[in-house]
Amino acid sequence: MIRIVITGPESTGKTALAQNLAEAYDTIWLPEFARTYVEQLGRPYGYDDVVAIARNQIEQEKRLALQGDLKILFLDTWLILTKVWFDLVFDQCPAWLIDQIKSSDIDLFLVCCTDIEWVADSVRENGGARRAELLKIYCQEIESFGFNYELVNGLGESRLANALIALKKHGF
């Protein structure tokens, strides 16, 4: 199975892009779990919550991978983002998460650029210049683990078109 991760800073259209790509490829996508989890907490999140989010992401992906007829899977965010979250918020990351990232079979990351306007909501924390910093950090992390990635920019349909071009460039 081909695994494509859609990642990037907050409010960069990751979910819409994952949905649109899944539709274009007539497949499924795995929604971001962290957003739903944090929205339902009713309190500030802590280290153990991020552990639970990471473990759930892993389990959901494993369940979908068991579907033998699934040729391509789009993942809305992924463990790289979770690792950065651990590093920046808690100044530590569990070793098992790093091992999981190293052993993963991600075929390509599509990293959403910050050309979409940031929109505040109840769980977003990183607007303004912080988005550009996070974009750089995500790309550095992806590179440090040896994964391939493409930056995706554009508004509306052009963002989807640019993502499709990037996928075709890599043979998907």
Sequence and secondary structure as in RCSB ss.txt:
>XXXX:A:sequence
MIRIVITGPESTGKTALAQNLAEAYDTIWLPEFARTYVEQLGRPYGYDDVVAIARNQIEQEKRLALQGDLKILFL
DTWLILTKVWFDLVFDQCPAWLIDQIKSSDIDLFLVCCTDIEWVADSVRENGGARRAELLKIYCQEIESFGFNYE
LVNGLGESRLANALIALKKHGF
>XXXX:A:secstr
 EEEEEE STTSSHHHHHHHHHHHTT EEE  HHHHHHHHHSS   HHHHHHHHHHHHHHHHHHHT TT  EEEE
ES HHHHHHHIIIIIS   HHHHHHHHT    EEEEE TTS     SS    THHHHHHHHHHHHHHHHTT  EE
EE  STHHHHHHHHHHHHHTT 
